[in-house]
Amino acid sequence: MTDITWDDEICGEAANCFRIGTDSVGNAYIAVRGAEDHYITDSREALRDLIREIKAGKADHLL
C-alpha cells in the first residue's frame, strides 16, 4: 500500500468533502472524506483544478 499524506479536507457548503494527498514520490490522490482507502490518482495540479471547478459550481453534476 502506498503511504499517502492527506491534506485538510475541502468541502462544498459543508457537504461533499474531499481530501487531496501525495506520496513520497510526488503522485497526487483524491478521495471522499472518510473513504481515503478508495481514491483516484492524477497530477496534483489536475486534482486541484477539479476541486476548483466543483467549488465554482461548474461540475455539480459530478457530485
C-alpha positions as CSV (number, residue, x, y, z in Angstrom):
1,M,0.0,0.0,0.0
2,T,1.2,3.5,-0.8
3,D,1.9,5.8,2.1
4,I,-0.3,8.8,1.4
5,T,-0.1,12.1,3.3
6,W,-3.6,13.7,3.2
7,D,-4.2,17.4,3.2
8,D,-7.0,19.1,5.1
9,E,-10.5,18.4,3.7
10,I,-12.1,20.7,1.1
11,C,-15.9,20.9,1.4
12,G,-18.6,22.5,-0.7
13,E,-21.1,24.1,1.7
14,A,-20.3,21.6,4.5
15,A,-21.1,18.6,2.3
16,N,-19.3,16.7,-0.4
17,C,-15.9,16.8,1.3
18,F,-12.8,15.7,-0.5
19,R,-9.2,15.3,0.5
20,I,-6.1,15.6,-1.6
21,G,-2.9,13.7,-0.7
22,T,0.6,13.0,-2.0
23,D,3.0,10.2,-1.6
24,S,6.8,10.2,-1.2
25,V,7.4,10.3,-5.0
26,G,5.0,13.2,-5.7
27,N,2.0,11.3,-7.0
28,A,-1.3,13.0,-6.1
29,Y,-4.5,11.4,-4.9
30,I,-8.1,12.5,-4.2
31,A,-10.7,10.8,-2.1
32,V,-14.0,11.5,-0.5
33,R,-13.5,12.3,3.2
34,G,-13.9,9.1,5.3
35,A,-13.2,6.8,2.3
36,E,-9.5,7.5,1.8
37,D,-8.8,3.9,1.0
38,H,-10.9,4.4,-2.2
39,Y,-9.1,7.1,-4.2
40,I,-8.2,8.1,-7.7
41,T,-4.8,9.4,-8.7
42,D,-3.6,12.1,-11.2
43,S,-1.2,15.0,-11.1
44,R,-1.6,17.3,-8.1
45,E,-2.5,20.3,-10.3
46,A,-5.1,18.3,-12.2
47,L,-6.8,17.3,-9.0
48,R,-6.7,20.9,-7.6
49,D,-8.3,22.1,-10.9
50,L,-11.0,19.6,-10.5
51,I,-11.8,20.8,-7.0
52,R,-11.8,24.4,-8.1
53,E,-14.3,23.6,-10.8
54,I,-16.5,21.8,-8.4
55,K,-16.4,24.6,-5.9
56,A,-17.2,27.1,-8.6
57,G,-20.4,25.2,-9.4
58,K,-19.2,24.1,-12.9
59,A,-19.2,20.4,-12.1
60,D,-22.1,19.9,-9.7
61,H,-23.3,17.1,-11.9
62,L,-20.2,15.1,-10.9
63,L,-21.4,15.1,-7.2
